[in-house]
Amino acid sequence: MNAHGGKQLQYGLIGAAALFMAGCASDSGVEEVDANGTEGSPGGDLILAVLSDANTLDPHTGNDVPSGNIQTNVYETLTKFNEDMELEPLLAESWEAIEDDVWEFKLNEGITFHDDSEFNADVVKANLERILDEEVASPRKILFEIIEEIEVVDDHTIHLSTEVPFAPLPAHFAHYAAGIVSQDVIEEDYANMEAGGQPGEYINENPIGTGYFTFNSWAPGDQIVLDQNPDYWGEPALVDTVTFRVVPEDQTRLADLETGAAHIISPITASDFGRLNNTDGINAYERNAASITYLGFNMQKEPFDDVNVRKAVAMTINKEDMMNGILEGTGEVAVGTVNDTNFGYSENVTGIERDPERARELLAEAGYEDGFSTTIWTNDNRERMDIAEMAQQNLEEIGIDVEIRVVEWGAYLDATASGEHDMFILGLSLGTGDADYPMHMLFHSDNIGPPGNRVFMEDDTFDDMLHQARIEQDENTRLGLYEDASNYLNEEVPMTFLYHPSHIMGYRDGVEGFWADASGFYQLNEVTIP
């Protein structure tokens, strides 16, 4: 992939029980669903039953996957990743580094937003300036903070000067948070801010992009409805509408799939994988994920301000049992932030091995030879609740008494952003294909709180390691710097890296053209339903 110094990142297909399009090669990565039974046809209302509601429809002020799944179907980005995690054009037709620290993007012409306003270089500039605006306080600022100057050359050419040469920049534009919003709507949002409103408030109610679908309605906690965009600049989506129904209970979602009340459901817990495979009329869809699930510590709260305590917890968690007992063999054990879907992954990273006896010694060295009481926070996701219970049982072995607190998704994000937690379970999609983004988001001191550093890590040494890796131009040297950074994290232990999950979803016979990208975002433009 050119954006990553010539390295092409490819996914292998992971044992999906779904039947796939016969014309797709088995080594091409993820493949589209092509179900048995009645063939799909254009039109109709595609119904997805999902675990959680969106938090916001503004791509620049949100940072959660349920919101991203709506945003990716309303807004578009300059670049995109295909099924094999290869970078491709989208709103930008091409890009190149015209100098070591200057990227030129050529934009597609003739594209309009859902409000009929024109897409051009001025719009891209306005979007970037908004993401970088301190008053907006975008949690996604880290994607583009390396940009020092934005120059509109002509209507469809833009130059971006970076403070240092930065090869991954085009890939950052593929992240869903880089969705391009109508400039008219951005201006209305700023006017609303001047009148006392919050950043994103207007956009949240008026989500206007260039995507396959337009916004219809949102009943918070119940459903979001999108309509096909008949004026889409490329090939329009094939269904008339898409309804995202919020169904928090796993078994209810499964029942909806079985009865036909939903065409697609997400997520599927690993424990329900067999039910999908053994029930006529429904199927499992699985793909490897550019994602990390972790148990994080609040490093600014006792006793987790002590590295020995954090390491003791990490040494006690039985990740193998977690993989086999809860995930039923799906996904892969994590030893660091990224897996092989991202540049920066290395087999030379030394993980933390399970050793409860040594963990007890570390607790004693920290002054907690009799253990202590604490909490693990999680959201209302059955898989994460199961993980919390297993961690609770593991930590009993070394005298740590854990209370589990289950919090609704939106409140959970707010609580962990403000540091109310002790330990917490969360995940992050690795949406740029490069370790620079997730490591900055999760651990850099500039991103404490809402932007993503919910472990509250403030470490000048690590910040400098990330800076050196960011500016290094030699690919092999840069990889070595990420190896060092990963090993440093396993010494400081801001979190226990648990696993890289598989994305598992369910779909009915007759649903065709559906796939999910490596971040788990639904690709719905070619879907047909019976």
C-alpha positions as CSV (number, residue, x, y, z in Angstrom):
1,M,0.0,0.0,0.0
2,N,1.6,3.2,-1.1
3,A,0.5,5.1,2.0
4,H,2.5,2.8,4.1
5,G,5.9,2.9,2.3
6,G,4.9,0.2,-0.2
7,K,3.7,-2.4,2.4
8,Q,0.5,-4.2,1.4
9,L,-1.6,-5.3,4.3
10,Q,-3.9,-8.3,3.5
11,Y,-6.4,-10.2,5.5
12,G,-6.8,-13.9,5.4
13,L,-10.4,-15.2,5.6
14,I,-11.2,-16.7,8.9
15,G,-13.5,-19.7,8.8
16,A,-16.8,-18.0,8.2
17,A,-19.8,-20.3,8.2
18,A,-21.4,-18.1,5.6
19,L,-21.5,-19.1,1.9
20,F,-19.7,-16.6,-0.2
21,M,-19.6,-15.4,-3.8
22,A,-18.2,-18.2,-5.9
23,G,-16.2,-15.8,-8.0
24,C,-14.1,-14.5,-5.0
25,A,-10.7,-16.0,-4.4
26,S,-10.3,-17.6,-1.0
27,D,-7.1,-15.6,-0.2
28,S,-8.5,-12.2,-1.1
29,G,-9.5,-11.3,2.4
30,V,-13.1,-10.9,3.4
31,E,-15.7,-11.8,0.9
32,E,-19.2,-10.7,0.3
33,V,-22.2,-12.7,1.5
34,D,-24.0,-14.7,-1.2
35,A,-26.6,-16.7,0.6
36,N,-28.6,-19.7,-0.3
37,G,-32.3,-19.5,-1.0
38,T,-34.2,-16.8,-2.6
39,E,-32.1,-14.3,-4.5
40,G,-32.1,-10.7,-3.4
41,S,-33.5,-8.0,-5.6
42,P,-33.2,-4.2,-5.5
43,G,-35.6,-2.3,-3.3
44,G,-37.1,-2.9,0.1
45,D,-36.3,-1.9,3.7
46,L,-33.1,-3.5,5.0
47,I,-33.4,-4.0,8.7
48,L,-30.4,-4.4,11.0
49,A,-30.8,-5.2,14.7
50,V,-27.8,-3.8,16.6
51,L,-26.7,-3.8,20.2
52,S,-26.2,-0.1,20.8
53,D,-27.6,3.2,19.5
54,A,-25.4,5.9,18.0
55,N,-24.0,8.6,20.3
56,T,-23.8,11.2,17.5
57,L,-24.2,11.6,13.8
58,D,-21.3,14.1,13.6
59,P,-18.2,12.2,12.5
60,H,-15.8,14.8,13.9
61,T,-17.1,14.9,17.5
62,G,-17.8,11.2,18.0
63,N,-15.4,8.3,18.7
64,D,-17.5,5.2,19.1
65,V,-18.3,2.3,16.7
66,P,-22.1,2.4,16.9
67,S,-22.0,6.0,15.7
68,G,-19.4,5.2,13.1
69,N,-21.7,2.5,11.6
70,I,-24.3,5.2,10.8
71,Q,-21.8,7.8,9.8
72,T,-20.0,5.6,7.2
73,N,-23.3,5.2,5.4
74,V,-24.1,8.9,5.3
75,Y,-20.6,10.5,4.8
76,E,-17.7,9.6,2.6
77,T,-13.9,10.0,3.1
78,L,-11.2,11.0,0.6
79,T,-9.7,7.5,0.6
80,K,-11.0,4.1,1.7
81,F,-9.8,0.6,2.5
82,N,-11.1,-2.2,0.4
83,E,-11.8,-5.8,1.7
84,D,-8.1,-6.6,1.7
85,M,-7.1,-3.4,3.6
86,E,-5.6,-1.8,0.5
87,L,-6.0,1.9,0.1
88,E,-8.2,3.1,-2.7
89,P,-9.7,6.4,-4.0
90,L,-13.1,7.7,-2.9
91,L,-13.8,11.4,-2.8
92,A,-10.2,11.9,-3.9
93,E,-9.3,10.5,-7.3
94,S,-5.6,10.5,-6.6
95,W,-2.8,11.7,-4.2
96,E,0.9,12.0,-4.1
97,A,3.7,13.4,-2.0
98,I,4.9,16.3,-4.2
99,E,7.5,17.1,-1.6
100,D,8.7,15.2,1.5
101,D,6.3,17.1,3.7
102,V,3.6,18.1,1.2
103,W,0.8,15.9,0.0
104,E,-1.3,16.8,-3.0
105,F,-4.9,15.5,-3.3
106,K,-6.8,15.7,-6.5
107,L,-10.6,15.6,-5.9
108,N,-13.3,14.0,-7.9
109,E,-15.5,16.5,-9.8
110,G,-19.3,16.7,-10.1
111,I,-20.1,15.5,-6.6
112,T,-22.8,17.1,-4.5
113,F,-23.9,16.7,-1.0
114,H,-27.4,15.6,0.1
115,D,-28.3,19.3,0.4
116,D,-27.2,19.9,-3.2
117,S,-24.1,21.9,-2.2
118,E,-20.9,21.3,-4.1
119,F,-18.0,19.1,-2.9
120,N,-14.7,20.8,-3.6
121,A,-11.3,21.7,-2.1
122,D,-12.8,24.5,0.0
123,V,-15.1,22.0,1.7
124,V,-12.2,19.7,2.5
125,K,-10.3,22.6,4.0
126,A,-13.4,23.6,6.1
127,N,-13.7,20.0,7.4
128,L,-10.0,19.8,8.3
129,E,-10.0,23.2,10.0
130,R,-13.1,22.1,12.0
131,I,-11.4,18.9,13.2
132,L,-8.3,20.9,14.2
133,D,-10.3,23.7,15.9
134,E,-9.6,23.8,19.6
135,E,-13.1,25.1,20.3
136,V,-14.6,22.1,18.6
137,A,-12.3,19.8,20.7
138,S,-12.6,16.9,18.3
139,P,-11.4,13.6,19.8
140,R,-10.2,12.8,16.3
141,K,-7.8,15.8,16.1
142,I,-4.9,13.3,16.4
143,L,-5.6,12.1,12.9
144,F,-4.6,15.4,11.4
145,E,-2.7,17.4,14.0
146,I,0.5,16.9,12.0
147,I,-0.9,19.1,9.2
148,E,0.6,22.6,9.5
149,E,-0.9,24.3,6.4
150,I,-3.9,23.7,4.1
151,E,-3.7,25.3,0.7
152,V,-6.5,25.3,-1.8
153,V,-4.8,25.2,-5.2
154,D,-8.0,25.2,-7.3
155,D,-11.5,23.8,-6.9
156,H,-10.4,20.2,-7.0
157,T,-6.8,20.3,-5.8
158,I,-5.6,20.7,-2.3
159,H,-2.1,20.7,-0.8
160,L,-1.4,19.6,2.8
161,S,1.9,20.5,4.4
162,T,2.9,18.5,7.4
163,E,5.3,19.4,10.2
164,V,7.5,16.4,9.2
165,P,7.2,13.9,6.4
166,F,4.3,11.6,7.2
167,A,3.7,8.6,5.0
168,P,0.4,7.4,6.6
169,L,-1.5,10.6,6.0
170,P,-3.6,9.3,3.0
171,A,-4.6,6.3,5.1
172,H,-5.8,8.6,7.9
173,F,-8.3,10.0,5.4
174,A,-9.8,6.6,5.2
175,H,-10.8,6.7,8.8
176,Y,-14.6,7.1,9.2
177,A,-14.0,10.2,11.5
178,A,-12.6,11.9,8.4
179,G,-16.1,11.9,6.9
180,I,-16.7,15.0,4.8
181,V,-19.6,17.2,6.0
182,S,-21.4,19.8,3.9
183,Q,-19.7,23.2,4.4
184,D,-23.1,24.8,4.8
185,V,-23.9,22.6,7.7
186,I,-20.5,23.2,9.3
187,E,-21.2,26.9,9.1
188,E,-24.6,26.4,10.7
189,D,-23.0,24.4,13.5
190,Y,-20.6,27.2,14.2
191,A,-23.5,29.7,14.3
192,N,-25.2,27.4,16.8
193,M,-22.0,27.4,18.9
194,E,-22.0,31.2,18.9
195,A,-25.5,31.1,20.1
196,G,-24.5,28.9,23.1
197,G,-24.9,25.5,21.6
198,Q,-22.4,22.6,21.8
199,P,-20.0,21.6,19.0
200,G,-21.7,19.1,16.7
201,E,-25.2,19.8,18.0
202,Y,-26.5,21.2,14.6
203,I,-24.7,18.5,12.6
204,N,-26.1,15.8,14.8
205,E,-29.6,16.9,13.8
206,N,-28.7,17.6,10.2
207,P,-26.2,15.0,9.1
208,I,-25.4,16.0,5.5
209,G,-22.8,14.0,3.5
210,T,-22.2,12.7,0.0
211,G,-22.9,9.0,0.8
212,Y,-25.1,6.3,-0.5
213,F,-27.8,7.0,2.1
214,T,-29.4,10.2,3.4
215,F,-30.7,10.7,6.9
216,N,-34.4,10.2,7.5
217,S,-35.1,10.0,11.2
218,W,-33.7,9.1,14.6
219,A,-35.7,7.9,17.6
220,P,-33.0,7.8,20.3
221,G,-32.8,4.4,21.9
222,D,-35.1,2.9,19.3
223,Q,-34.0,3.2,15.7
224,I,-32.3,5.3,13.0
225,V,-33.7,5.3,9.4
226,L,-31.7,6.1,6.3
227,D,-33.0,6.5,2.8
228,Q,-31.3,5.6,-0.5
229,N,-29.7,8.6,-2.1
230,P,-31.1,8.6,-5.6
231,D,-28.7,11.3,-6.7
232,Y,-25.6,9.5,-5.5
233,W,-22.6,10.4,-7.7
234,G,-21.7,6.8,-8.4
235,E,-23.8,3.7,-8.5
236,P,-26.7,4.2,-6.0
237,A,-27.4,1.8,-3.2
238,L,-29.8,-1.1,-4.0
239,V,-32.2,-1.0,-1.1
240,D,-34.7,1.8,-0.6
241,T,-34.2,2.3,3.1
242,V,-32.0,1.0,5.9
243,T,-33.4,0.8,9.5
244,F,-30.9,0.3,12.4
245,R,-33.0,-1.0,15.2
246,V,-31.5,-1.0,18.7
247,V,-32.0,-4.4,20.3
248,P,-29.8,-4.6,23.4
249,E,-30.6,-8.3,24.3
250,D,-28.5,-10.8,22.4
251,Q,-31.2,-13.5,22.4
252,T,-33.8,-11.1,21.1
253,R,-31.5,-10.1,18.2
254,L,-31.1,-13.8,17.4
255,A,-34.9,-14.4,17.5
256,D,-35.4,-11.4,15.2
257,L,-33.0,-13.0,12.7
258,E,-34.7,-16.4,12.9
259,T,-38.2,-14.9,12.5
260,G,-37.3,-12.5,9.7
261,A,-37.8,-9.4,11.8
262,A,-34.2,-8.5,10.9
263,H,-32.1,-9.2,7.9
264,I,-28.7,-8.7,9.6
265,I,-27.8,-8.6,13.3
266,S,-24.7,-7.4,15.0
267,P,-22.8,-8.4,17.1
268,I,-23.0,-12.1,17.6
269,T,-21.3,-13.4,20.7
270,A,-19.0,-16.4,20.1
271,S,-21.2,-18.5,22.3
272,D,-24.1,-18.1,19.8
273,F,-22.0,-18.9,16.8
274,G,-23.1,-22.6,16.8
275,R,-26.7,-21.6,16.9
276,L,-26.3,-19.6,13.7
277,N,-24.6,-22.4,12.0
278,N,-27.2,-25.0,13.0
279,T,-30.4,-23.1,12.3
280,D,-32.0,-23.3,8.8
281,G,-32.4,-19.9,7.1
282,I,-29.8,-18.0,9.0
283,N,-26.0,-17.8,8.6
284,A,-22.9,-16.5,10.4
285,Y,-20.6,-14.0,8.9
286,E,-17.1,-13.7,10.4
287,R,-13.9,-11.8,9.5
288,N,-10.7,-11.0,11.2
289,A,-10.7,-7.6,12.8
290,A,-8.4,-4.5,12.9
291,S,-9.4,-4.0,16.5
292,I,-8.1,-4.5,20.1
293,T,-10.1,-5.3,23.2
294,Y,-8.4,-4.5,26.5
295,L,-8.6,-4.2,30.2
296,G,-7.5,-0.7,31.1
297,F,-6.3,0.8,34.4
298,N,-6.8,4.3,35.6
299,M,-3.1,5.1,36.1
300,Q,-3.9,8.2,38.2
301,K,-5.9,6.4,40.8
302,E,-4.5,4.3,43.6
303,P,-3.5,1.5,43.6
304,F,-3.2,1.5,39.8
305,D,-0.7,4.4,39.9
306,D,1.8,1.6,40.9
307,V,3.3,-0.3,38.0
308,N,3.7,-3.5,40.1
309,V,0.0,-3.5,40.8
310,R,-0.8,-3.2,37.1
311,K,1.6,-5.8,36.2
312,A,0.3,-8.2,38.9
313,V,-3.2,-7.9,37.4
314,A,-1.9,-8.4,33.9
315,M,0.0,-11.6,35.0
316,T,-3.1,-13.0,36.5
317,I,-5.6,-12.7,33.7
318,N,-6.0,-16.0,31.9
319,K,-6.3,-14.9,28.3
320,E,-6.1,-18.5,26.9
321,D,-9.2,-19.5,29.0
322,M,-10.9,-16.3,27.9
323,M,-10.3,-17.1,24.2
324,N,-11.4,-20.8,24.6
325,G,-14.2,-20.3,27.1
326,I,-15.8,-17.0,26.1
327,L,-14.7,-16.4,22.5
328,E,-14.8,-20.2,21.7
329,G,-11.6,-20.0,19.6
330,T,-12.5,-17.0,17.5
331,G,-10.1,-14.0,17.4
332,E,-6.5,-14.1,18.7
333,V,-4.7,-13.4,21.9
334,A,-3.1,-9.9,22.0
335,V,0.4,-9.1,23.1
336,G,0.2,-5.5,22.1
337,T,-1.9,-2.7,20.6
338,V,-2.0,-3.9,16.9
339,N,-2.2,-7.2,15.1
340,D,-1.0,-8.1,11.7
341,T,-3.7,-6.0,10.0
342,N,-1.6,-2.9,10.9
343,F,1.8,-1.7,10.1
344,G,3.8,-1.7,13.3
345,Y,2.9,-5.3,14.3
346,S,5.9,-7.4,15.1
347,E,6.4,-11.0,16.3
348,N,9.4,-9.6,18.3
349,V,7.1,-8.0,21.0
350,T,7.4,-9.7,24.4
351,G,4.0,-10.3,25.9
352,I,3.1,-10.7,29.6
353,E,2.9,-14.3,30.6
354,R,0.4,-15.6,33.2
355,D,2.1,-16.1,36.5
356,P,-0.1,-15.7,39.6
357,E,2.7,-16.6,42.0
358,R,4.9,-13.8,40.7
359,A,1.8,-11.5,40.7
360,R,1.4,-12.1,44.4
361,E,5.0,-11.1,45.0
362,L,4.5,-7.9,43.0
363,L,1.5,-7.0,45.0
364,A,3.5,-7.6,48.2
365,E,6.3,-5.3,46.9
366,A,3.7,-2.7,46.2
367,G,2.4,-3.0,49.8
368,Y,-0.8,-5.0,49.0
369,E,0.2,-8.4,50.3
370,D,-3.4,-8.9,51.6
371,G,-4.8,-7.7,48.3
372,F,-7.4,-4.9,48.0
373,S,-10.9,-4.1,46.7
374,T,-11.6,-2.4,43.4
375,T,-14.0,-2.3,40.5
376,I,-14.1,-3.3,36.8
377,W,-16.4,-1.1,34.7
378,T,-18.0,-2.4,31.4
379,N,-20.8,-1.5,29.1
380,D,-23.9,-3.7,28.6
381,N,-22.3,-6.1,26.2
382,R,-22.7,-9.7,27.1
383,E,-19.2,-10.7,25.9
384,R,-17.5,-7.9,27.9
385,M,-19.6,-8.7,30.9
386,D,-18.4,-12.4,30.7
387,I,-14.9,-11.2,30.4
388,A,-15.3,-9.0,33.5
389,E,-16.6,-12.0,35.4
390,M,-13.6,-14.1,34.3
391,A,-11.2,-11.4,35.3
392,Q,-13.0,-11.1,38.6
393,Q,-12.5,-14.8,39.2
394,N,-8.8,-14.7,38.1
395,L,-8.1,-11.8,40.4
396,E,-9.5,-13.6,43.4
397,E,-6.4,-15.9,43.1
398,I,-4.2,-13.0,44.2
399,G,-6.5,-11.5,46.8
400,I,-8.1,-8.7,44.7
401,D,-11.8,-8.4,45.4
402,V,-13.5,-7.0,42.3
403,E,-17.0,-5.5,42.0
404,I,-18.3,-5.3,38.4
405,R,-20.2,-2.2,37.3
406,V,-22.3,-2.5,34.1
407,V,-23.1,0.9,32.6
408,E,-25.2,1.9,29.5
409,W,-23.1,2.7,26.5
410,G,-23.3,6.5,26.4
411,A,-22.9,6.9,30.1
412,Y,-20.0,4.4,30.0
413,L,-18.1,6.5,27.5
414,D,-18.7,9.7,29.6
415,A,-17.6,8.0,32.8
416,T,-14.4,6.5,31.5
417,A,-13.6,9.8,29.7
418,S,-13.9,11.6,33.0
419,G,-11.8,9.1,35.0
420,E,-14.5,7.7,37.3
421,H,-13.4,4.2,36.8
422,D,-10.7,2.0,38.4
423,M,-10.4,-0.7,35.7
424,F,-12.5,-0.9,32.6
425,I,-13.0,-3.1,29.5
426,L,-13.2,-1.4,26.1
427,G,-12.0,-1.7,22.5
428,L,-10.7,0.3,19.7
429,S,-10.9,-0.1,15.9
430,L,-7.5,0.2,14.3
431,G,-9.0,2.1,11.4
432,T,-5.9,3.6,9.7
433,G,-3.8,0.4,9.1
434,D,-0.9,2.0,11.0
435,A,0.2,1.8,14.7
436,D,0.6,5.6,14.8
437,Y,-3.1,6.2,15.3
438,P,-4.1,3.7,18.0
439,M,-0.9,4.3,20.0
440,H,-1.4,8.0,20.0
441,M,-5.1,7.7,20.7
442,L,-4.8,5.3,23.6
443,F,-1.6,6.4,25.3
444,H,-0.3,9.9,24.3
445,S,-0.6,12.5,27.0
446,D,-2.3,15.0,24.7
447,N,-5.2,12.6,24.4
448,I,-6.2,12.0,28.0
449,G,-9.9,11.6,28.6
450,P,-12.5,11.9,25.8
451,P,-10.1,11.6,22.8
452,G,-9.2,8.1,23.9
453,N,-6.5,7.9,26.6
454,R,-8.8,6.6,29.2
455,V,-5.9,5.0,31.1
456,F,-4.8,8.5,31.9
457,M,-1.2,7.7,30.9
458,E,1.2,10.7,31.0
459,D,4.7,9.6,30.0
460,D,7.1,12.0,28.3
461,T,9.4,9.1,27.3
462,F,6.6,7.2,25.5
463,D,5.3,10.4,23.9
464,D,8.8,10.9,22.4
465,M,9.0,7.3,21.2
466,L,5.8,7.9,19.3
467,H,7.1,11.1,17.8
468,Q,10.3,9.4,16.6
469,A,8.3,6.6,15.0
470,R,6.0,9.1,13.4
471,I,8.7,11.1,11.7
472,E,11.0,8.1,10.7
473,Q,10.9,7.5,6.9
474,D,12.7,4.2,6.7
475,E,10.1,1.5,6.9
476,N,12.3,-1.1,8.7
477,T,13.6,1.4,11.2
478,R,10.1,2.6,11.8
479,L,8.9,-0.9,12.5
480,G,11.7,-1.3,15.0
481,L,10.6,1.8,16.8
482,Y,7.1,0.4,17.1
483,E,8.5,-2.9,18.5
484,D,10.3,-0.8,21.1
485,A,7.1,1.2,21.9
486,S,5.1,-2.1,22.2
487,N,7.7,-3.6,24.6
488,Y,7.7,-0.3,26.6
489,L,4.0,-0.6,27.0
490,N,4.3,-4.1,28.3
491,E,6.8,-2.8,30.9
492,E,4.6,0.1,32.0
493,V,1.3,-1.9,31.6
494,P,-1.3,0.9,31.2
495,M,-3.6,-1.9,30.1
496,T,-3.8,-5.6,29.7
497,F,-4.0,-6.3,26.0
498,L,-6.7,-9.1,25.9
499,Y,-7.5,-10.1,22.3
500,H,-8.0,-9.0,18.8
501,P,-11.6,-10.1,18.1
502,S,-13.3,-11.6,15.1
503,H,-16.2,-9.6,13.8
504,I,-19.2,-12.0,13.9
505,M,-22.6,-11.0,12.5
506,G,-25.7,-12.9,11.4
507,Y,-27.7,-12.7,8.2
508,R,-30.7,-14.4,6.7
509,D,-30.8,-16.5,3.6
510,G,-31.4,-14.3,0.5
511,V,-29.3,-11.4,1.8
512,E,-26.6,-10.7,-0.8
513,G,-23.8,-8.2,-1.2
514,F,-23.2,-7.6,2.5
515,W,-19.7,-7.3,4.0
516,A,-18.0,-5.6,6.9
517,D,-14.6,-3.9,6.8
518,A,-11.8,-4.7,9.2
519,S,-13.1,-2.2,11.7
520,G,-16.5,-3.9,11.7
521,F,-18.4,-1.2,9.8
522,Y,-21.3,-2.4,7.6
523,Q,-20.9,-2.0,3.9
524,L,-24.5,-1.7,2.7
525,N,-24.4,-0.1,-0.8
526,E,-24.6,-3.4,-2.7
527,V,-26.9,-5.3,-0.3
528,T,-30.1,-6.8,-1.7
529,I,-32.8,-8.6,0.3
530,P,-35.4,-11.2,-0.7
